[in-house]
Amino acid sequence: MASTLQFTAISGAHGEDAVCYLLEIDEAKILLDCGSFADYAGDGLARLQRIARQVDAVLLSHPDMAHMGAYPLAHSAYGLTCPAYATLATHMMGGLCLHDTVKTLAAREEFSLFGAKDVDAAFENVVPLQYSQPKALPGRHAHITITAHAAGHTIGGTIWTIENGAETVLYALDYNHTKEEHLRRCSLMDGSEGMLNRRLIKPTLLITDALNASLTLPTRKKRLDCFLDSIGAVVKRGGNVLIPVDSAARVLEIAYVLNEWWPRERSRRDTHALCLLGTSARKLRNFAQSLVGWMAASVEGQMSDRDTRPFDLRHVAIVQSLDELDRKMRGDTRSRGRPRRAVVLAPLDSMDMGFSQELFLRWVSDKKNAIILPQRGPPGSLARSLYSRWRDRTQQGLAPGAPMKLDRPVRLSRARVAVTIKRRVPLAGAELDAWVAEERRRKEQEAARDALLKRKRDMLDDDDLGSASESEDEAPDHRIGDAAAAAFSEIDLETERLLSGQTFDLHVRGRDPVRGLVLTSAGFCMFPFQEKNRRIDDYGEIYDLDEYAIKVENDDAGMMLDIDAPEESEDEAPEHPTKPVVEERQVSVNCQLAYIDIEGRVSGNSLRNILVNLIPKRLVIVHGSSASTKALADYCRDPSIPVTKDIYTPSVGEILNVSSGINAYQVQVSDALFKQVKMASMLGSSVGFVCGRVCYPQDAQVPTLDVDSASLSNAWHPPVTVGDPRLSALRSALEKHGIVTRFATDAGNTDSAATLICNNAVMVKRATSRRTGTDCIRILGNPTPDLYRIRALVNHTTAEDIWIKRRPLPTTTSIKYAIPEDPYLLAQKFQQVAHSGKLDDAVAIVMQTKTRHQSPVVWNLVISEYAKAGRLSRALRGFTEMRKRGFKPTHTTFTALLKACALSDSDKSTQMAEHLYNSIADFGIEPSIINFNSLLSVYQRKHNIEQLLDRFNGLPRDGPTAPSLATYTILFSACRREIQRQLAELEAVAAASKSSQERRSFGDSRRIALIKTNIHSMFNALIQSWHVYAADAARRITEPAVDTQPLELDAHMVKIVLKACHAVYGENRALGRKGLGIVEQVYGLDKGLGGQAAEKLPRNEPLALLLRQSRPDKGAGPAPPVLDDEVVDLVFGLCKRDRQSTKALRFWKSLEQHFAAELASLKQQQQHHQPALDEFRARTTHSKS
């Protein structure tokens, strides 16, 4: 049956208010976020209160007020007691944010909506999740599965997928597609190729925001540079800098950036203090250090450094009060007692309350100071007002779609802003006396009330004991019960008289001091005292343990510290009577002001590109101004934009029916039908075509799909393609049947990588079906026997199962070893035993160690040792055991696994390597160039040169994943090995045809010609790859890019190319002569001496000399050698075979001129190379004569 989906915007539609939405899937009601800003105003809370008790689950996306500010209020007052789900990092940081907000509100006004205990109770109800962890909702909604994916923007930020049968809802708000200093990018981006994650595309419903839809931002590097330069300019001028931040979300990114930038210049460290101000600032840092696994790989990699702790913020001073900040600014040993200025990160980002407002009032009048806004702030706040004034001043005349201008802090001339100041002031005079008297009276009344209530409980206990002593067979007297109720009702009336001070006696009617409560109209007055009766049960007398507890004096000798108690001692000062006051003040803004976007959200251009590539079936746009929402909707409705036209822009309170109408039914396949299904293995699953009749048994709730006798007579069905067609796997299957295949190498054709040439007569091409829009395979060619044979093989070929059986790891040792109880000692023990030749014993030691004594480093060593031994199944089992114990894989883990695939003899190792590399992003890790090089090594060892070239061509030119020296070395080695393999095959075929007494057949001649064509194509690919390397190396020198390392030149690379030239020289002299052109390009021969001119470089210098001169002097490590004896021998040998004596001599002169140091370091150069030089000189003299 079809699922019903309804969407309601509780808050956060056609505006920038806090977000809260209700998603109804059939009978399940899921609340998407539960946000409210710190003012707790607006109609959203009233709408939330009406539906809170009906909600079945709550999904919390980010640890800030806009996404979870109203959750404690809804949990404590509105009845929102259903389970809530969030990532572990969001759970921890969200609770910290709300605690800080409660403290700030209680310090300025009478805040009684909820308290710190309500926050703790609410977050105890939150179920923490990990990324990519599917979680089924409890109870009758177990068919709905939720999964959290990384969103960037904040630590633990989440993009949610909600799955119910055929329906998939993708809830993506406030995500960031770019990597930041301490955060990875969102899971929408798959790996390093800039493509979207295939697991998240094509949702049936996409819910996204339009907050930045109309905003075009400069690059992140430019914004960060402007941010730091603005702070540096104010510091040099001697002013203070105020940076308003939130309590626990974006403050981590800004603090980490400033911590890395601050020590670069010593002068600012002497004159200024970099401070993080907040009542929970120390706890924030501690929480961040415990959540390093949720951060970027660069931060996580600091765990291997023993000298530093990850995210220690050593250059950021933690300050928890304004008094402490004042002491910090009055001077210390660093400033030699002189007063210091400060750069302060202060909450809250709205500037309507908290430390940010107080520092704003202090510093706003000084022209040297500056306020730098990294966020726009909530609507209607002081920060938003300052942002609007800055925008009106600096962004005038900005063309539509143009990036925002980045300016230094500017001064707003004659600007005055209205500031509402709420604070609590101590009581004094008559107000203080009245408060003391009222407090004394309240405590006396509470004590009297507690005493009377305790007496009433004792009287009820006395009646229970009396009734228990009566016979069980005796019928109860209802009149006595009525009398007891009447008596206690009068006691309740007399309680008020006692509390009011009108009497000191308790008037009781019908109380018999001997027999208890009886039916009598007599009454008497008595002192309110009741003798306590002993309470007993089946085990004896019941004691009140509180009466026997020893009360310890709170002195220095007897005071005990609770280590696990929260750090509240600094904040809980003795209570003083205060009252809230409100002051409206007009403030002149004399300081400088700047806004630099460091919000960590996707920009407008990127948002539109992501929407197009996500391919949603229906789109709901929320959380953005009316203008930005309309702009994004109009863009998507454009007929030229390939995105769905089923677009919704709901208003607040509007109920949308967003059901897709997809019918999903559940049936049970009968055993008789299942036996007739032919199953095929497909990537770890079994796939088969089923045709039967649906039956409805009386004793079953689910219908049954049974055998249909009519369908058996006509068992044919049209071909069905399952999964993505993989030409690489298809090529392997065809070659097993003797089909000679190759990939098309037409450089001008963009589809050549998706075309397979079979026997030089049939083309197998991957294309897109016009009818279904899915990938398919087309077979083109003349109607020959090869065409029909290849078509039959393609139709009957299915994807092979790439999964390899994982053998269990050993758990017993051959001899007895001591088990370490420290991860570092365990790693040392493992290496010691493994290097002694007992790898299984070393792994058994790890398996016997408790999980808390293990670490990811230990398991990486296990996988690495199995990889060196080529034991892929054991390495994969180690990977499984590592994840079972809760350890997160790292780059080193996948590098070792890919190495195991390269050294394994399994036929499925290549498919497994591709699967492992594609799954790196699923663990929240961005694949590095080292991981990519490991994958290329697998292709190299398995002779999959076409796949290697396809992967290499997909690399970006710049960035951290740009090709490195190792990348090009692997590429050249793979091409050379393939050339040698083809030459060996050519020699074998030629030798077989010569030894045959018969005349060479047409098939042998055709095969020899095909092999020669492949050799020529592969050598041209090698030479073209070399030219790509040379141009890339020169470009990185002349046009350096961010995060792109310069390329080096290694003599090993030159030897690989020259050996390939020697190998093909005997087959084709013109191809082998191209090596002399490469020698001229690298070492600087005179122009025109080679067989073919090399590609021109930006500067008229040898490539080796150009790279050596541009290499930094410090910090780059030793340079790889660019010349050795073997290179000289290969060049001399190539010149001798081509009879280029003059070129050999000029090559030697070029070495003496440009590479004298390298030439001097060669071993035995005179004895080894002198005979060859003499021979070349003699040939040159003879030719001249």
Salt bridges, closest charged atoms under 4 A:
GLU16 OE1 - ARG384 NH2 2.66
GLU27 OE1 - ARG140 NH1 2.97
ASP56 OD2 - HIS141 NE2 3.41
ASP64 OD1 - HIS67 ND1 2.73
GLU109 OE2 - ARG108 NH1 3.15
GLU110 OE2 - ARG424 NH2 2.90
ASP120 OD1 - HIS99 NE2 2.67
GLU167 OE1 - ARG618 NH2 3.72
ASP174 OD2 - HIS67 NE2 2.96
ASP174 OD1 - ARG601 NE 2.88
GLU180 OE2 - ARG250 NH2 2.76
GLU181 OE2 - ARG220 NH1 3.64
GLU193 OE2 - ARG951 NH1 3.91
ASP225 OD2 - LYS221 NZ 2.93
GLU253 OE1 - HIS182 ND1 2.54
GLU253 OE2 - ARG220 NH2 2.73
GLU265 OE1 - ARG268 NH1 3.19
ASP270 OD1 - ARG334 NH1 3.99
GLU300 OE1 - ARG184 NH2 2.94
ASP312 OD2 - ARG314 NE 3.14
GLU324 OE2 - ARG282 NH2 3.23
ASP326 OD1 - ARG362 NH1 2.88
ASP332 OD2 - ARG340 NH1 2.85
ASP366 OD2 - ARG341 NH1 3.94
ASP392 OD1 - ARG391 NE 3.89
GLU431 OE1 - LYS579 NZ 3.15
GLU438 OE1 - ARG441 NH2 2.34
GLU439 OE2 - ARG442 NH2 2.13
GLU446 OE2 - ARG442 NH1 2.78
ASP458 OD2 - LYS454 NZ 3.77
ASP461 OD2 - ARG535 NE 3.68
ASP477 OD1 - ARG479 NE 3.33
GLU490 OE2 - ARG509 NH1 3.85
ASP492 OD1 - LYS456 NZ 2.25
GLU494 OE1 - ARG497 NH1 3.18
GLU547 OE2 - LYS532 NZ 3.53
GLU568 OE1 - LYS103 NZ 3.48
GLU568 OE2 - LYS283 NZ 4.00
GLU570 OE1 - ARG282 NH1 3.58
ASP571 OD2 - LYS103 NZ 2.84
GLU583 OE1 - ARG423 NH1 3.14
GLU583 OE2 - ARG585 NH2 3.20
ASP597 OD1 - ARG223 NH1 3.54
GLU599 OE1 - ARG376 NH2 2.95
GLU599 OE1 - ARG601 NH1 2.72
ASP634 OD2 - LYS630 NZ 2.85
ASP634 OD1 - ARG637 NH1 3.91
ASP708 OD1 - ARG693 NH2 3.38
ASP724 OD2 - ARG198 NH1 2.58
GLU735 OE2 - ARG731 NE 3.22
GLU800 OE2 - LYS736 NZ 3.28
ASP840 OD1 - ARG871 NH2 3.48
ASP840 OD1 - ARG874 NH1 3.55
GLU865 OE2 - HIS835 NE2 3.54
GLU865 OE2 - LYS868 NZ 3.72
GLU881 OE2 - ARG877 NH2 3.18
GLU881 OE1 - ARG885 NH1 2.49
GLU914 OE1 - ARG726 NH2 2.23
ASP922 OD2 - ARG199 NH2 3.05
GLU926 OE2 - ARG185 NE 3.77
GLU946 OE1 - ARG731 NH1 2.42
ASP958 OD1 - ARG1035 NH1 2.99
GLU978 OE2 - ARG981 NH2 2.69
GLU985 OE2 - ARG1007 NH2 3.27
ASP1032 OD1 - ARG1035 NH2 2.83
ASP1032 OD2 - ARG1036 NH2 3.02
GLU1048 OE2 - ARG1111 NE 2.77
GLU1067 OE2 - LYS1012 NZ 3.74
ASP1086 OD2 - ARG1146 NH1 3.57
ASP1124 OD2 - LYS1055 NZ 3.01
ASP1125 OD1 - HIS1169 NE2 3.16
GLU1126 OE1 - LYS1055 NZ 3.47
GLU1126 OE2 - LYS1059 NZ 3.06
ASP1129 OD2 - HIS1168 NE2 2.84
ASP1129 OD1 - HIS1169 ND1 3.44
ASP1138 OD1 - ARG1069 NE 3.02
ASP1138 OD2 - ARG1073 NE 3.20
GLU1158 OE2 - ARG1108 NH1 2.85
ASP1174 OD1 - ARG1177 NH1 3.44
GLU1175 OE1 - LYS1136 NZ 3.60
GLU1175 OE2 - ARG1179 NH2 3.04
